[in-house]
Amino acid sequence: MATEPIRVLVADDHPTVRAGVRALLETVDGIEVIGEVGDSDDAICVAAREQPDVVIMDLRMPGVGGIEATRRITREHPNVTVLVFTMVADGDTVWAAIRAGARGYLLKESGAAELVRAVQAVAQGEFITSPAIAARIFAFFAADRSDRAPGAFPVLTAREREILELVAQGRNNAYLARHLRLSPKTVRNHISNVFAKLHVADRAEAIVRAREAGLGGVTETTSGQR
């Protein structure tokens, strides 16, 4: 009996990356690319509709972002596996992606054979990452984290925590969009997610919660920010 192919959805906001990944995977027997999207919201919708075996997920995309998309997909569709494929390598982001449900984490500098092997591995239920990312995961757990607010808001993703930190400093949405290089809509989506997860009604309440937890230590403002 023939083995069913691994059905893959490619989610990346760069058309050249999507085209390259598709071209690579279409040369591999046993892998079928069933679609590609350039927005994290679209990734959630298409994954729900098509039920791929693997979603190759970039992290920095328009919409709710790759980590939140990973969380929603893996929570709502446990048969769908997410393989993160990104340029982001810091330990906090790696850990946030794993907590969100990613079964693999590769950097875009990885070779073609490594990406193919990762798709095949996560489709079989394995966890896979490159040696460089494995070292960062180890460093994340080994590092002295006493300088951070201990245990503050573990429900937040790394990006949401970063945004809450800036909000607690009094930064407005325009500043967040410029500083984080995000669209205004993406900033609004992240802030809405933060409010929902913290069960707060508005910005003022979020700031109070954040500062009580030790966030937002820098309060100075820049000209034209408000």
N, C-alpha and C positions, 0 to 999 in steps of 0.2 A: 504494500500500500504506500502511495506517494505521501511524503511528509508535507504538511501545509506550510507555505512560505511564512516567514516572519513579516508581518505587515507593519510598516513604519510610516509615521507622520513626522515631517521635518518642520520645526518651528524656529524661525530665525528672521529678524527684520532686515537682513542684508540679502538681496536677491542673488548676489554672486555666491554667497555661502550656501544658500539653499540649492542653487543649481549645481554647485560642486559636490555637495553631499549626495544629491539625487543621482548625479552622473556616476559617482563612485559606487553607490549601493546597487544601482541597476546593472552593474557588471558582475554582481555576486549572486551565484545560484542560491536559492532558498531565502532571498530577501526581496520583498515587494514594497516599493514606495507608493503609498496610497494617497498621498497628498502633501502639500506644503502650505504653510501660513506664515505671515509676517507680523502677527499681532498676538499677544498672549491671550486676549479675550477670544480671538478666533481659535486658538489652540484648544481652549476649554470646550468650545462649541463643537469643533470638528472631532475632537477625541470622544466626546459624548455620542456623537452621531455615528462615527465610523468604527469606534472601538478597536483602534490599532493595538498591536501587541507592544509596540515601543513608540514613545514620543521622544525624538531628539530635541531637547529644549535649550534654547539660548536663555540667558537670565535677564539681560537688559533689552527689553522689548516694550513697545507701546502697550497700553492697557494696564492690567493689574501687576504685570511683571512676571518673570519666569518662575520665581519661587512660589508666589501665591498661586499661579496656574498649576504648578506641580502639586501643591497641597490639595487644591480642589479636584484635580484629575485623579490623584491616587486615593483620595478619600471617597469620592463618589463612584469611581470605577476601579476597584482593586485589581481587576484583570488587566488593566493598562499599566505598563511600566514606563517610567521616565528616566531617560539618560541625559544628564546635563552636559551640554557642549558649549563652552564659553571661554572668554578671555579672562574672566574674573578668577583670581587665585587666592584671595585672602582667606584666612582661616575662619573668620566669622561667617562669611558667605558660604563657604564649603559646608560648614556645620549646619547653617540654616537650610540649605538645600537638602541635606541628608535628613534633617528633622522633618522637612516638608514631605519626604517620602521618596526622594530620588534614589534609584538603585545603582547609579553610576555617575561619575563626575570626571569628565575629560576636558582638558584645555584644547583650544583650537590649534595649538601648535603640534598636537599629536599627529602621528603619521596615519596614512590611509589604512594600513593593516590594523593599527591599534583601534581605530574607530569601528571597523568591521567586526573585530573580535569583541569589542565592548557591546555592540548591538546584539550579537549572538549570545553573549554571556548573560546580559540582563534579561533577555527573552527567556532564558532557562532558569531565571530566579536567582542568579548570582549577583553579588555586589562587586563592582569593578571600578578601579581608578588608576591613574598613572602614578608612578613612584613619587613624583614631585608633589602631587596632591596628598598622597598617603603621608608624606613627611609633614605637610601642613596640618593634617588631621591630628597627627601625633603631637605636634607643637601646640595645637589649640588646647589639648587636654593637659599637656605638661606645663604650660606657661602659668606664671603667677598672675592671676586675674583679680588681685585684691584692689587694683586701682579702678575697677569698674563697679557700678552699682550691683551688688551681689543679688542674683536671682530676680532682677527687676524685669517684669513683663516678659517672661519666657514665651508667651503666646505670640509675640511679635516676630516678624522676620527681621533679618539684619537691615534691610532697606527701611522697613517701617520704624525700627528703633532709631535709625539715623535721622529719619524725618521727625520723629518725636523729639529727639535731642535738639534739633534746630527750632522746632516750634516752641520748645521750652525756653529757648534763648530769645524768643520774641520775634523770630524771623517770619516774614509773611510768605505767601505762596509764590509771589514773583521772585523773591530771593531764592526760595527752594528750587524753583525751576531752573534758574540760572546756575546756581551753585552745583546742583546735582546733574545738570544737563538733561533734564526731563521735560516733557511737554506739560503745560498747565493742567491738561486733563489727567495725565498720569499722576501728577502731584495731588490733585483733588481726589482721585481714586485711592491713593495710598492713605491720605488723611482720613477719608471715610472709613477705610478698613481699620485704622488705628482707633478711631472713635468707637467703632462697633466692638472691637476686641477688648477695649478698656471699659466699655459700658459707660461712656461719658457722652454728654449731650452737645458740648460745644468746645471750642478752642480753649476758653478760660479754664474749664474743668480739666481738660487734658494737661494744661500747663501745671496746674496744682498737683495733679497725680504724678507727673513727671518729676517735678522738683522735690516732692516728698520722697521720691525714690532715688534722688541724687543726680538726676539728669539736668541738663541745661545750665551748667555752671557758668558759661560765658554769656553775659547778658548785654554786652555792648551792642549798639546798632550802628549801621553804616548810613551815610547820607543818602537820601532818596529811597530808603528801604521801605518805609512805612507807607 
